[in-house]
Amino acid sequence: MRKTSKITDLENNVGKKVKIVGKVSNIMWQHMFAGHPSQFTENYIDLEGNCQIVVFSKKPITCKNKVEITGKVVIVESDASNPNVKIHDEFHEYQIIADSWKCVEGS
């Protein structure tokens, strides 16, 4: 299992289990959703480099500082991208289906 905190690392690990470190965001950016029925809560996690991903977990992630999340990387794709930023006909983002998470103390 690879530990990561960058979007490029997620791209290289779609379908695999990873460990990420980030912080629960105070701001919810707009994201695509492709329902994950076994998971109930979406969590907005800020990563390094001013990036944010959605992490689905069975319970809300309540860490005040950093959180370490273990889970599977999934890709959500659409062929209808925002016409204001259209570069190509496909749009995608990476999300995590969490197996577990824990607060990182002293962060």
Backbone as XML, in Angstrom:
<?xml version="1.0"?>
<chain id="A" units="angstrom">
  <residue number="1" name="MET">
    <atom name="N" x="0.845" y="-1.169" z="0.000"/>
    <atom name="CA" x="0.000" y="0.000" z="0.000"/>
    <atom name="C" x="0.892" y="1.235" z="0.000"/>
  </residue>
  <residue number="2" name="ARG">
    <atom name="N" x="0.549" y="2.181" z="-0.823"/>
    <atom name="CA" x="1.350" y="3.379" z="-0.986"/>
    <atom name="C" x="0.747" y="4.539" z="-0.211"/>
  </residue>
  <residue number="3" name="LYS">
    <atom name="N" x="1.605" y="5.312" z="0.459"/>
    <atom name="CA" x="1.153" y="6.512" z="1.171"/>
    <atom name="C" x="1.300" y="7.693" z="0.221"/>
  </residue>
  <residue number="4" name="THR">
    <atom name="N" x="0.276" y="8.512" z="0.126"/>
    <atom name="CA" x="0.290" y="9.610" z="-0.822"/>
    <atom name="C" x="-0.457" y="10.816" z="-0.277"/>
  </residue>
  <residue number="5" name="SER">
    <atom name="N" x="-0.157" y="11.964" z="-0.822"/>
    <atom name="CA" x="-0.929" y="13.164" z="-0.516"/>
    <atom name="C" x="-1.029" y="14.054" z="-1.751"/>
  </residue>
  <residue number="6" name="LYS">
    <atom name="N" x="-0.785" y="13.469" z="-2.935"/>
    <atom name="CA" x="-0.819" y="14.234" z="-4.174"/>
    <atom name="C" x="-1.795" y="13.602" z="-5.163"/>
  </residue>
  <residue number="7" name="ILE">
    <atom name="N" x="-2.443" y="14.420" z="-5.960"/>
    <atom name="CA" x="-3.393" y="13.946" z="-6.965"/>
    <atom name="C" x="-2.699" y="13.044" z="-7.984"/>
  </residue>
  <residue number="8" name="THR">
    <atom name="N" x="-1.490" y="13.365" z="-8.395"/>
    <atom name="CA" x="-0.800" y="12.536" z="-9.386"/>
    <atom name="C" x="-0.568" y="11.129" z="-8.872"/>
  </residue>
  <residue number="9" name="ASP">
    <atom name="N" x="-0.364" y="10.969" z="-7.573"/>
    <atom name="CA" x="-0.209" y="9.638" z="-7.001"/>
    <atom name="C" x="-1.525" y="8.866" z="-7.059"/>
  </residue>
  <residue number="10" name="LEU">
    <atom name="N" x="-2.644" y="9.552" z="-6.924"/>
    <atom name="CA" x="-3.941" y="8.889" z="-7.024"/>
    <atom name="C" x="-4.164" y="8.384" z="-8.442"/>
  </residue>
  <residue number="11" name="GLU">
    <atom name="N" x="-3.814" y="9.203" z="-9.417"/>
    <atom name="CA" x="-3.964" y="8.832" z="-10.824"/>
    <atom name="C" x="-3.248" y="7.520" z="-11.127"/>
  </residue>
  <residue number="12" name="ASN">
    <atom name="N" x="-2.099" y="7.310" z="-10.534"/>
    <atom name="CA" x="-1.302" y="6.117" z="-10.787"/>
    <atom name="C" x="-1.749" y="4.911" z="-9.969"/>
  </residue>
  <residue number="13" name="ASN">
    <atom name="N" x="-2.767" y="5.069" z="-9.118"/>
    <atom name="CA" x="-3.191" y="3.986" z="-8.233"/>
    <atom name="C" x="-4.693" y="3.706" z="-8.270"/>
  </residue>
  <residue number="14" name="VAL">
    <atom name="N" x="-5.358" y="4.023" z="-9.379"/>
    <atom name="CA" x="-6.797" y="3.752" z="-9.497"/>
    <atom name="C" x="-7.030" y="2.251" z="-9.331"/>
  </residue>
  <residue number="15" name="GLY">
    <atom name="N" x="-7.994" y="1.910" z="-8.468"/>
    <atom name="CA" x="-8.326" y="0.521" z="-8.209"/>
    <atom name="C" x="-7.492" y="-0.124" z="-7.124"/>
  </residue>
  <residue number="16" name="LYS">
    <atom name="N" x="-6.500" y="0.601" z="-6.623"/>
    <atom name="CA" x="-5.609" y="0.065" z="-5.601"/>
    <atom name="C" x="-5.877" y="0.719" z="-4.258"/>
  </residue>
  <residue number="17" name="LYS">
    <atom name="N" x="-5.417" y="0.051" z="-3.211"/>
    <atom name="CA" x="-5.535" y="0.601" z="-1.866"/>
    <atom name="C" x="-4.352" y="1.524" z="-1.607"/>
  </residue>
  <residue number="18" name="VAL">
    <atom name="N" x="-4.634" y="2.708" z="-1.069"/>
    <atom name="CA" x="-3.600" y="3.687" z="-0.733"/>
    <atom name="C" x="-3.856" y="4.226" z="0.665"/>
  </residue>
  <residue number="19" name="LYS">
    <atom name="N" x="-2.869" y="4.927" z="1.169"/>
    <atom name="CA" x="-2.998" y="5.643" z="2.432"/>
    <atom name="C" x="-2.717" y="7.102" z="2.111"/>
  </residue>
  <residue number="20" name="ILE">
    <atom name="N" x="-3.670" y="7.979" z="2.439"/>
    <atom name="CA" x="-3.478" y="9.407" z="2.189"/>
    <atom name="C" x="-3.483" y="10.162" z="3.513"/>
  </residue>
  <residue number="21" name="VAL">
    <atom name="N" x="-2.855" y="11.315" z="3.490"/>
    <atom name="CA" x="-2.868" y="12.208" z="4.648"/>
    <atom name="C" x="-3.368" y="13.558" z="4.158"/>
  </residue>
  <residue number="22" name="GLY">
    <atom name="N" x="-4.345" y="14.099" z="4.837"/>
    <atom name="CA" x="-4.900" y="15.391" z="4.475"/>
    <atom name="C" x="-5.602" y="16.002" z="5.665"/>
  </residue>
  <residue number="23" name="LYS">
    <atom name="N" x="-6.429" y="16.992" z="5.381"/>
    <atom name="CA" x="-7.149" y="17.700" z="6.442"/>
    <atom name="C" x="-8.596" y="17.868" z="5.997"/>
  </residue>
  <residue number="24" name="VAL">
    <atom name="N" x="-9.521" y="17.635" z="6.914"/>
    <atom name="CA" x="-10.935" y="17.852" z="6.612"/>
    <atom name="C" x="-11.116" y="19.325" z="6.261"/>
  </residue>
  <residue number="25" name="SER">
    <atom name="N" x="-11.745" y="19.586" z="5.138"/>
    <atom name="CA" x="-11.871" y="20.945" z="4.636"/>
    <atom name="C" x="-13.011" y="21.712" z="5.294"/>
  </residue>
  <residue number="26" name="ASN">
    <atom name="N" x="-12.825" y="23.017" z="5.408"/>
    <atom name="CA" x="-13.888" y="23.914" z="5.854"/>
    <atom name="C" x="-14.731" y="24.393" z="4.681"/>
  </residue>
  <residue number="27" name="ILE">
    <atom name="N" x="-14.225" y="24.170" z="3.473"/>
    <atom name="CA" x="-14.891" y="24.634" z="2.253"/>
    <atom name="C" x="-15.161" y="23.432" z="1.360"/>
  </residue>
  <residue number="28" name="MET">
    <atom name="N" x="-16.389" y="23.281" z="0.903"/>
    <atom name="CA" x="-16.737" y="22.174" z="0.021"/>
    <atom name="C" x="-16.714" y="22.662" z="-1.417"/>
  </residue>
  <residue number="29" name="TRP">
    <atom name="N" x="-15.743" y="22.180" z="-2.185"/>
    <atom name="CA" x="-15.697" y="22.499" z="-3.597"/>
    <atom name="C" x="-16.750" y="21.663" z="-4.315"/>
  </residue>
  <residue number="30" name="GLN">
    <atom name="N" x="-17.006" y="21.999" z="-5.557"/>
    <atom name="CA" x="-17.961" y="21.237" z="-6.348"/>
    <atom name="C" x="-17.275" y="19.988" z="-6.889"/>
  </residue>
  <residue number="31" name="HIS">
    <atom name="N" x="-17.904" y="18.826" z="-6.705"/>
    <atom name="CA" x="-17.347" y="17.552" z="-7.150"/>
    <atom name="C" x="-18.420" y="16.729" z="-7.843"/>
  </residue>
  <residue number="32" name="MET">
    <atom name="N" x="-17.971" y="15.771" z="-8.640"/>
    <atom name="CA" x="-18.881" y="14.811" z="-9.267"/>
    <atom name="C" x="-19.148" y="13.687" z="-8.276"/>
  </residue>
  <residue number="33" name="PHE">
    <atom name="N" x="-20.322" y="13.062" z="-8.398"/>
    <atom name="CA" x="-20.654" y="11.939" z="-7.529"/>
    <atom name="C" x="-21.154" y="10.776" z="-8.360"/>
  </residue>
  <residue number="34" name="ALA">
    <atom name="N" x="-20.746" y="9.599" z="-7.966"/>
    <atom name="CA" x="-21.189" y="8.373" z="-8.636"/>
    <atom name="C" x="-21.605" y="7.375" z="-7.572"/>
  </residue>
  <residue number="35" name="GLY">
    <atom name="N" x="-22.456" y="7.751" z="-6.664"/>
    <atom name="CA" x="-22.960" y="6.949" z="-5.569"/>
    <atom name="C" x="-22.172" y="5.710" z="-5.172"/>
  </residue>
  <residue number="36" name="HIS">
    <atom name="N" x="-21.916" y="5.577" z="-3.929"/>
    <atom name="CA" x="-21.240" y="4.422" z="-3.365"/>
    <atom name="C" x="-22.152" y="3.886" z="-2.266"/>
  </residue>
  <residue number="37" name="PRO">
    <atom name="N" x="-23.048" y="2.932" z="-2.606"/>
    <atom name="CA" x="-24.105" y="2.523" z="-1.685"/>
    <atom name="C" x="-23.631" y="1.974" z="-0.340"/>
  </residue>
  <residue number="38" name="SER">
    <atom name="N" x="-22.442" y="1.390" z="-0.272"/>
    <atom name="CA" x="-22.000" y="0.847" z="1.009"/>
    <atom name="C" x="-21.416" y="1.927" z="1.919"/>
  </residue>
  <residue number="39" name="GLN">
    <atom name="N" x="-21.247" y="3.098" z="1.377"/>
    <atom name="CA" x="-20.688" y="4.204" z="2.152"/>
    <atom name="C" x="-21.763" y="5.273" z="2.310"/>
  </residue>
  <residue number="40" name="PHE">
    <atom name="N" x="-21.777" y="5.936" z="3.459"/>
    <atom name="CA" x="-22.876" y="6.846" z="3.735"/>
    <atom name="C" x="-22.504" y="8.319" z="3.795"/>
  </residue>
  <residue number="41" name="THR">
    <atom name="N" x="-21.257" y="8.636" z="4.032"/>
    <atom name="CA" x="-20.879" y="10.027" z="4.256"/>
    <atom name="C" x="-19.802" y="10.464" z="3.283"/>
  </residue>
  <residue number="42" name="GLU">
    <atom name="N" x="-19.999" y="11.617" z="2.678"/>
    <atom name="CA" x="-18.920" y="12.177" z="1.873"/>
    <atom name="C" x="-18.155" y="13.175" z="2.730"/>
  </residue>
  <residue number="43" name="ASN">
    <atom name="N" x="-16.833" y="13.109" z="2.631"/>
    <atom name="CA" x="-15.942" y="13.985" z="3.381"/>
    <atom name="C" x="-15.054" y="14.711" z="2.373"/>
  </residue>
  <residue number="44" name="TYR">
    <atom name="N" x="-14.891" y="15.989" z="2.557"/>
    <atom name="CA" x="-14.068" y="16.792" z="1.655"/>
    <atom name="C" x="-12.698" y="16.947" z="2.311"/>
  </residue>
  <residue number="45" name="ILE">
    <atom name="N" x="-11.674" y="16.405" z="1.654"/>
    <atom name="CA" x="-10.340" y="16.354" z="2.230"/>
    <atom name="C" x="-9.385" y="17.180" z="1.381"/>
  </residue>
  <residue number="46" name="ASP">
    <atom name="N" x="-8.702" y="18.122" z="2.036"/>
    <atom name="CA" x="-7.691" y="18.943" z="1.358"/>
    <atom name="C" x="-6.357" y="18.216" z="1.386"/>
  </residue>
  <residue number="47" name="LEU">
    <atom name="N" x="-5.712" y="18.132" z="0.226"/>
    <atom name="CA" x="-4.394" y="17.536" z="0.087"/>
    <atom name="C" x="-3.371" y="18.629" z="-0.195"/>
  </residue>
  <residue number="48" name="GLU">
    <atom name="N" x="-2.115" y="18.251" z="-0.266"/>
    <atom name="CA" x="-1.051" y="19.206" z="-0.614"/>
    <atom name="C" x="-1.333" y="19.813" z="-1.986"/>
  </residue>
  <residue number="49" name="GLY">
    <atom name="N" x="-0.800" y="20.982" z="-2.219"/>
    <atom name="CA" x="-0.907" y="21.605" z="-3.531"/>
    <atom name="C" x="-2.265" y="22.189" z="-3.839"/>
  </residue>
  <residue number="50" name="ASN">
    <atom name="N" x="-3.012" y="22.587" z="-2.808"/>
    <atom name="CA" x="-4.313" y="23.217" z="-3.005"/>
    <atom name="C" x="-5.274" y="22.315" z="-3.788"/>
  </residue>
  <residue number="51" name="CYS">
    <atom name="N" x="-5.292" y="21.024" z="-3.458"/>
    <atom name="CA" x="-6.191" y="20.055" z="-4.085"/>
    <atom name="C" x="-7.170" y="19.535" z="-3.053"/>
  </residue>
  <residue number="52" name="GLN">
    <atom name="N" x="-8.341" y="19.148" z="-3.528"/>
    <atom name="CA" x="-9.346" y="18.579" z="-2.646"/>
    <atom name="C" x="-9.925" y="17.340" z="-3.308"/>
  </residue>
  <residue number="53" name="ILE">
    <atom name="N" x="-10.173" y="16.297" z="-2.509"/>
    <atom name="CA" x="-10.843" y="15.105" z="-3.008"/>
    <atom name="C" x="-12.011" y="14.775" z="-2.094"/>
  </residue>
  <residue number="54" name="VAL">
    <atom name="N" x="-12.889" y="13.914" z="-2.594"/>
    <atom name="CA" x="-13.992" y="13.415" z="-1.791"/>
    <atom name="C" x="-13.615" y="12.022" z="-1.302"/>
  </residue>
  <residue number="55" name="VAL">
    <atom name="N" x="-13.812" y="11.799" z="-0.016"/>
    <atom name="CA" x="-13.589" y="10.496" z="0.594"/>
    <atom name="C" x="-14.925" y="10.024" z="1.155"/>
  </residue>
  <residue number="56" name="PHE">
    <atom name="N" x="-15.336" y="8.819" z="0.783"/>
    <atom name="CA" x="-16.578" y="8.241" z="1.290"/>
    <atom name="C" x="-16.245" y="7.316" z="2.444"/>
  </residue>
  <residue number="57" name="SER">
    <atom name="N" x="-16.946" y="7.487" z="3.567"/>
    <atom name="CA" x="-16.711" y="6.664" z="4.751"/>
    <atom name="C" x="-18.049" y="6.305" z="5.396"/>
  </residue>
  <residue number="58" name="LYS">
    <atom name="N" x="-18.024" y="5.274" z="6.226"/>
    <atom name="CA" x="-19.262" y="4.839" z="6.887"/>
    <atom name="C" x="-19.716" y="5.826" z="7.947"/>
  </residue>
  <residue number="59" name="LYS">
    <atom name="N" x="-18.763" y="6.536" z="8.544"/>
    <atom name="CA" x="-19.087" y="7.568" z="9.532"/>
    <atom name="C" x="-18.352" y="8.845" z="9.144"/>
  </residue>
  <residue number="60" name="PRO">
    <atom name="N" x="-18.853" y="10.012" z="9.543"/>
    <atom name="CA" x="-18.158" y="11.264" z="9.229"/>
    <atom name="C" x="-16.745" y="11.288" z="9.822"/>
  </residue>
  <residue number="61" name="ILE">
    <atom name="N" x="-15.816" y="11.849" z="9.070"/>
    <atom name="CA" x="-14.458" y="12.037" z="9.571"/>
    <atom name="C" x="-14.458" y="13.324" z="10.381"/>
  </residue>
  <residue number="62" name="THR">
    <atom name="N" x="-14.097" y="13.232" z="11.653"/>
    <atom name="CA" x="-14.254" y="14.357" z="12.575"/>
    <atom name="C" x="-12.930" y="14.906" z="13.095"/>
  </residue>
  <residue number="63" name="CYS">
    <atom name="N" x="-11.823" y="14.578" z="12.474"/>
    <atom name="CA" x="-10.516" y="15.049" z="12.945"/>
    <atom name="C" x="-10.418" y="16.563" z="12.835"/>
  </residue>
  <residue number="64" name="LYS">
    <atom name="N" x="-9.839" y="17.187" z="13.848"/>
    <atom name="CA" x="-9.659" y="18.645" z="13.849"/>
    <atom name="C" x="-8.420" y="19.051" z="13.051"/>
  </residue>
  <residue number="65" name="ASN">
    <atom name="N" x="-7.401" y="18.193" z="13.040"/>
    <atom name="CA" x="-6.163" y="18.478" z="12.318"/>
    <atom name="C" x="-6.038" y="17.496" z="11.158"/>
  </residue>
  <residue number="66" name="LYS">
    <atom name="N" x="-4.888" y="16.930" z="10.968"/>
    <atom name="CA" x="-4.692" y="16.010" z="9.858"/>
    <atom name="C" x="-5.335" y="14.659" z="10.133"/>
  </residue>
  <residue number="67" name="VAL">
    <atom name="N" x="-5.672" y="13.978" z="9.032"/>
    <atom name="CA" x="-6.267" y="12.650" z="9.100"/>
    <atom name="C" x="-5.515" y="11.732" z="8.136"/>
  </residue>
  <residue number="68" name="GLU">
    <atom name="N" x="-5.322" y="10.503" z="8.554"/>
    <atom name="CA" x="-4.722" y="9.482" z="7.704"/>
    <atom name="C" x="-5.832" y="8.529" z="7.303"/>
  </residue>
  <residue number="69" name="ILE">
    <atom name="N" x="-6.034" y="8.357" z="5.997"/>
    <atom name="CA" x="-7.136" y="7.564" z="5.469"/>
    <atom name="C" x="-6.578" y="6.419" z="4.635"/>
  </residue>
  <residue number="70" name="THR">
    <atom name="N" x="-7.095" y="5.215" z="4.856"/>
    <atom name="CA" x="-6.738" y="4.059" z="4.046"/>
    <atom name="C" x="-7.966" y="3.658" z="3.254"/>
  </residue>
  <residue number="71" name="GLY">
    <atom name="N" x="-7.784" y="3.485" z="1.939"/>
    <atom name="CA" x="-8.918" y="3.098" z="1.117"/>
    <atom name="C" x="-8.558" y="2.925" z="-0.334"/>
  </residue>
  <residue number="72" name="LYS">
    <atom name="N" x="-9.546" y="2.605" z="-1.128"/>
    <atom name="CA" x="-9.391" y="2.315" z="-2.550"/>
    <atom name="C" x="-9.627" y="3.569" z="-3.379"/>
  </residue>
  <residue number="73" name="VAL">
    <atom name="N" x="-8.749" y="3.800" z="-4.344"/>
    <atom name="CA" x="-8.884" y="4.936" z="-5.259"/>
    <atom name="C" x="-9.855" y="4.563" z="-6.374"/>
  </residue>
  <residue number="74" name="VAL">
    <atom name="N" x="-10.851" y="5.410" z="-6.599"/>
    <atom name="CA" x="-11.781" y="5.232" z="-7.713"/>
    <atom name="C" x="-11.737" y="6.483" z="-8.582"/>
  </residue>
  <residue number="75" name="ILE">
    <atom name="N" x="-12.115" y="6.309" z="-9.825"/>
    <atom name="CA" x="-12.180" y="7.450" z="-10.743"/>
    <atom name="C" x="-13.644" y="7.632" z="-11.146"/>
  </residue>
  <residue number="76" name="VAL">
    <atom name="N" x="-14.088" y="8.876" z="-11.137"/>
    <atom name="CA" x="-15.440" y="9.231" z="-11.565"/>
    <atom name="C" x="-15.269" y="10.006" z="-12.860"/>
  </residue>
  <residue number="77" name="GLU">
    <atom name="N" x="-15.940" y="9.540" z="-13.907"/>
    <atom name="CA" x="-15.753" y="10.144" z="-15.223"/>
    <atom name="C" x="-17.067" y="10.681" z="-15.780"/>
  </residue>
  <residue number="78" name="SER">
    <atom name="N" x="-16.929" y="11.698" z="-16.614"/>
    <atom name="CA" x="-18.074" y="12.282" z="-17.305"/>
    <atom name="C" x="-17.611" y="12.731" z="-18.678"/>
  </residue>
  <residue number="79" name="ASP">
    <atom name="N" x="-18.500" y="12.698" z="-19.641"/>
    <atom name="CA" x="-18.144" y="13.214" z="-20.957"/>
    <atom name="C" x="-18.759" y="14.589" z="-21.186"/>
  </residue>
  <residue number="80" name="ALA">
    <atom name="N" x="-19.280" y="15.180" z="-20.118"/>
    <atom name="CA" x="-19.887" y="16.509" z="-20.217"/>
    <atom name="C" x="-19.144" y="17.458" z="-19.285"/>
  </residue>
  <residue number="81" name="SER">
    <atom name="N" x="-18.056" y="18.004" z="-19.745"/>
    <atom name="CA" x="-17.288" y="18.916" z="-18.901"/>
    <atom name="C" x="-17.859" y="20.329" z="-18.952"/>
  </residue>
  <residue number="82" name="ASN">
    <atom name="N" x="-17.416" y="21.135" z="-18.052"/>
    <atom name="CA" x="-17.847" y="22.534" z="-17.961"/>
    <atom name="C" x="-17.421" y="23.274" z="-19.232"/>
  </residue>
  <residue number="83" name="PRO">
    <atom name="N" x="-18.345" y="23.844" z="-19.977"/>
    <atom name="CA" x="-17.986" y="24.519" z="-21.228"/>
    <atom name="C" x="-17.081" y="25.741" z="-21.006"/>
  </residue>
  <residue number="84" name="ASN">
    <atom name="N" x="-17.068" y="26.301" z="-19.819"/>
    <atom name="CA" x="-16.207" y="27.454" z="-19.553"/>
    <atom name="C" x="-14.739" y="27.071" z="-19.429"/>
  </residue>
  <residue number="85" name="VAL">
    <atom name="N" x="-14.466" y="25.823" z="-19.115"/>
    <atom name="CA" x="-13.071" y="25.380" z="-18.966"/>
    <atom name="C" x="-12.800" y="24.166" z="-19.847"/>
  </residue>
  <residue number="86" name="LYS">
    <atom name="N" x="-13.572" y="24.027" z="-20.897"/>
    <atom name="CA" x="-13.478" y="22.833" z="-21.738"/>
    <atom name="C" x="-12.140" y="22.771" z="-22.467"/>
  </residue>
  <residue number="87" name="ILE">
    <atom name="N" x="-11.413" y="21.708" z="-22.185"/>
    <atom name="CA" x="-10.147" y="21.434" z="-22.864"/>
    <atom name="C" x="-10.322" y="20.207" z="-23.750"/>
  </residue>
  <residue number="88" name="HIS">
    <atom name="N" x="-11.116" y="19.266" z="-23.311"/>
    <atom name="CA" x="-11.408" y="18.052" z="-24.061"/>
    <atom name="C" x="-12.807" y="17.575" z="-23.696"/>
  </residue>
  <residue number="89" name="ASP">
    <atom name="N" x="-13.269" y="16.503" z="-24.318"/>
    <atom name="CA" x="-14.643" y="16.037" z="-24.118"/>
    <atom name="C" x="-14.830" y="15.184" z="-22.867"/>
  </residue>
  <residue number="90" name="GLU">
    <atom name="N" x="-13.763" y="14.840" z="-22.189"/>
    <atom name="CA" x="-13.886" y="14.015" z="-21.003"/>
    <atom name="C" x="-13.438" y="14.786" z="-19.771"/>
  </residue>
  <residue number="91" name="PHE">
    <atom name="N" x="-14.052" y="14.473" z="-18.649"/>
    <atom name="CA" x="-13.680" y="15.077" z="-17.383"/>
    <atom name="C" x="-13.702" y="13.981" z="-16.344"/>
  </residue>
  <residue number="92" name="HIS">
    <atom name="N" x="-12.755" y="13.991" z="-15.424"/>
    <atom name="CA" x="-12.736" y="12.976" z="-14.378"/>
    <atom name="C" x="-12.116" y="13.545" z="-13.109"/>
  </residue>
  <residue number="93" name="GLU">
    <atom name="N" x="-12.361" y="12.835" z="-12.013"/>
    <atom name="CA" x="-11.708" y="13.161" z="-10.752"/>
    <atom name="C" x="-11.544" y="11.883" z="-9.959"/>
  </residue>
  <residue number="94" name="TYR">
    <atom name="N" x="-10.651" y="11.934" z="-8.993"/>
    <atom name="CA" x="-10.337" y="10.773" z="-8.172"/>
    <atom name="C" x="-10.996" y="10.915" z="-6.813"/>
  </residue>
  <residue number="95" name="GLN">
    <atom name="N" x="-11.483" y="9.803" z="-6.295"/>
    <atom name="CA" x="-12.108" y="9.782" z="-4.986"/>
    <atom name="C" x="-11.606" y="8.552" z="-4.244"/>
  </residue>
  <residue number="96" name="ILE">
    <atom name="N" x="-11.853" y="8.504" z="-2.950"/>
    <atom name="CA" x="-11.406" y="7.384" z="-2.123"/>
    <atom name="C" x="-12.619" y="6.758" z="-1.440"/>
  </residue>
  <residue number="97" name="ILE">
    <atom name="N" x="-12.682" y="5.434" z="-1.465"/>
    <atom name="CA" x="-13.647" y="4.691" z="-0.669"/>
    <atom name="C" x="-12.863" y="4.205" z="0.548"/>
  </residue>
  <residue number="98" name="ALA">
    <atom name="N" x="-13.123" y="4.804" z="1.700"/>
    <atom name="CA" x="-12.309" y="4.554" z="2.894"/>
    <atom name="C" x="-12.635" y="3.213" z="3.543"/>
  </residue>
  <residue number="99" name="ASP">
    <atom name="N" x="-11.569" y="2.494" z="3.884"/>
    <atom name="CA" x="-11.690" y="1.302" z="4.726"/>
    <atom name="C" x="-11.570" y="1.723" z="6.185"/>
  </residue>
  <residue number="100" name="SER">
    <atom name="N" x="-10.669" y="2.681" z="6.433"/>
    <atom name="CA" x="-10.440" y="3.153" z="7.800"/>
    <atom name="C" x="-9.810" y="4.535" z="7.759"/>
  </residue>
  <residue number="101" name="TRP">
    <atom name="N" x="-9.866" y="5.215" z="8.906"/>
    <atom name="CA" x="-9.208" y="6.514" z="9.052"/>
    <atom name="C" x="-8.860" y="6.721" z="10.512"/>
  </residue>
  <residue number="102" name="LYS">
    <atom name="N" x="-7.836" y="7.567" z="10.726"/>
    <atom name="CA" x="-7.465" y="7.919" z="12.101"/>
    <atom name="C" x="-6.905" y="9.331" z="12.104"/>
  </residue>
  <residue number="103" name="CYS">
    <atom name="N" x="-7.152" y="10.020" z="13.199"/>
    <atom name="CA" x="-6.632" y="11.373" z="13.368"/>
    <atom name="C" x="-5.133" y="11.293" z="13.628"/>
  </residue>
  <residue number="104" name="VAL">
    <atom name="N" x="-4.396" y="12.236" z="13.053"/>
    <atom name="CA" x="-2.948" y="12.323" z="13.250"/>
    <atom name="C" x="-2.708" y="13.375" z="14.316"/>
  </residue>
  <residue number="105" name="GLU">
    <atom name="N" x="-2.219" y="12.946" z="15.455"/>
    <atom name="CA" x="-2.005" y="13.853" z="16.574"/>
    <atom name="C" x="-0.833" y="14.779" z="16.343"/>
  </residue>
  <residue number="106" name="GLY">
    <atom name="N" x="-0.897" y="15.949" z="16.945"/>
    <atom name="CA" x="0.196" y="16.912" z="16.878"/>
    <atom name="C" x="0.350" y="17.586" z="15.539"/>
  </residue>
  <residue number="107" name="SER">
    <atom name="N" x="-0.670" y="17.511" z="14.680"/>
    <atom name="CA" x="-0.572" y="18.135" z="13.360"/>
    <atom name="C" x="-1.333" y="19.431" z="13.329"/>
  </residue>
</chain>
